[in-house]
Amino acid sequence: MVFDLTEEQRMIQEMAKSFAQREVLPKAAEMDETGRFPEDLVRQMAELGLMGVAVPEEYGGAGMDNICYAIAMEEIARACASTAVILSVNNSLACDPILSFGSEEQKRKYLVPLASGKHLGCFGLTEPEAGSDAGSQKTTAVRDGSHYVLNGTKNFITNATQADTCVLFAMTDREKKHKGITAFILDMKMQGITVGKKEIKLGICASATASIILEDVKIPAANRLGNEGEGFKIAMRTLDGGRIGIAAQAIGIARASLEDSLAYAKERKQFGQPIANFQAIQWMLADMATEIDAARMLTYRAAWRKDRNLRCTKESSMAKLYASETAMRAGVKGIQIHGGYGYIREYPAERHFRDAKITEIYEGTSEIQRLVIASDLLRD
Amino acid sequence: MQFELSGERAQIQDMVRSLARKEFAPKAAEIDEHSRYPDENLSRLAELGLLGMLVPASYGGSETGAVAYAIALEEVARGCASTGVEMAVANMVGETIYRFGSEEQRRRFLADLFSGAGTGAFAITEPSAGSDAFGISTVAVPDGDAYVLNGSKTLITNGSRADVAIVTAVTQKEPEKKISAFLVERGTRGYSSGRPERKMGLRGSDTASLTFEDCRVPKRNRLGEEGEGFRIAMGALDGGRIGIATQAIGIARAAVESAITYARERKQFGQHLSGFQAIQWMLADSATELDAAGLLALRAAYRKETGGSFTREAAVAKVFASEAAYRACHRAVQVYGGYGYMREYPVERHLRDVKVTSIYEGTSEIQRIIIARGLVREGCR
């Protein structure tokens, strides 16, 4: 057991933190307000190597480990949760499955531009009727010679309006249920792909969430990721990693609640003294900090296991579940500490609360995480 | 960051886990029922060097370090919580004498504590000074080659059995209150202990009050410098809290294990309890929180072992672990339903045992004060 960050981990922490504080934080409130997609920040993050943190350098990434990735995610999310999820989807849901399951040719063609930030990726799993029950895909892919023809609708796809590439799942054999799902790499410019209009959301307003409609999209068989029927496994393995990113995002949001509340509590005076002197406020701050520490330990542990190719399904579910619920609790406390001001847009507390909520939902709801953890515990 | 136990620590974990499972767990219910002090368990721990894990071999310790100690204590508490607290006190008293004692004091006391021939106690709490540990009123007045102690201590683990107790007392009231620490030996005239308390849980451990009536403690038994007592006590508690965190986790792990076994066997509505999401949720939450607690405790232990400041980390670990462990035990009783309320099953004992972990060695409220002060003063980390 070693609980110190490595030199490299400390370096990326400093770099990501200074970038986030300097470039991202000042824009966060405006982006939330207008829903503007931060193309400028994505470009800057690409220059810093943040679009493919754990992808080897030979494939355009930064060649760092997954703890570095979690650290970078936390720092960016501390400043702006919307910007962080753009990063998370590109790293975990677009780059990672191609790195893990792609052919050499696919890596050259799709991973290199994604990891280097020239292209932006998205992940098409969720459908209008397949949310937590991801195995019940209705989108179909029918083999036609050297091609597949895809039809269906994907829903709530982060980055959809901006993405160049999509890792997408479709049924190639309905009889086999989830074992009949296959993964594909889609070029978003392919004919027959329509992206719906950007959803209006409770939080992470600057991230672009939209549906993807596939009408007779003809894609080369060379764009199949992995084998036929392997899609569900690829999706689940990908989400194991994605949950580490979302856990780190949640920690960043929770930290934003804590840090803003701490600063406010030291300044705000009531009953003749700073409210930070009152135990009622101290308790909230102490609980936020304690839970953030706990969430971070769970997240680093999951990332550490992923780096060693150890099974991390349960560990990343634990990290995601605990971190997201921590962020939500911290969001509530943050507003409470700010009192009436916490409810006003002028202060960031209510944004953190709104941003936190999604972390309990996407990439597997809290309920799905508990299901994953329990089935691991109950397995003999 | 590195999340793997090294070879030696993994070995200690295996060894203690199997010891606790085979020898301690089967007796834990009987020890609880009869409030019987687990002498034989303490002897086994002594034989294996588990009472002096934080002290070098030259003083009879095994010097395995804070991380190995945390791992071992969790396993012991998993088998028997009362044995766990006895192990924790022995290690804490031993480490404190080693850190602050003179060479002569180390030679005189440590070997007996670690071999199990002697028992130690740490006496800070008084009837009117619980969380407010600085508010003690026991006094120690210098008189020739001794200090004369007057006052009383309460709720002291090992109070009725200790051969040597570390006792805090006021040596200066004005202009500035100063507290010193003393090693008070059994048999010293004027030193007596009360009847063991009857407790909700940890019923195998000994808890009693101490009374000092014109009790002359030789000056050579002062621990550290005059006025250093409060610092010694607080330093010991920083380390002690890591121990209590792991004790809490151990107790809760036992409860969760029982709950899992029960949920797999018990059938209602035509299927095993484990098939119901309501039950799965409880198990998942307990496991998640205990994993987090374990990592926080090991992080604090790691900081201690590598020489960093760890006051805040220990407070974070203690408040989180004790409260997570309480929730886990509470859920375990719930999973068992009516049977969980019955003595025949172990989970009600776990719930009773675990409750104290959010009280002793600093209540949850004190831990939160420590954490909040750290945040206000030094910011987030």
Interface residues (C-beta under 8 A of the other chain):
Chain A: M1 V2 F3 D4 L5 T6 Q9 I67 R255 L258 E259 L262 A265 K266 A276 Q279 Q282 W283 L285 A286 D287 A289 T290 E291 I292 D293 A294 A295 M297 L298 Y300 R301 W304 R305 E315 M318 L321 Y322 E367 Q369 R370 L371 I373 A374 S375 L377 L378
Chain B: M1 Q2 F3 E4 L5 S6 R9 V67 I260 A263 R264 S274 Q277 Q280 W281 L283 A284 D285 A287 T288 E289 D291 A292 A293 L295 L296 L298 R299 Y302 R303 T306 E313 V316 V319 F320 E365 Q367 R368 I369 I371 A372 R373 L375 V376 G379 C380
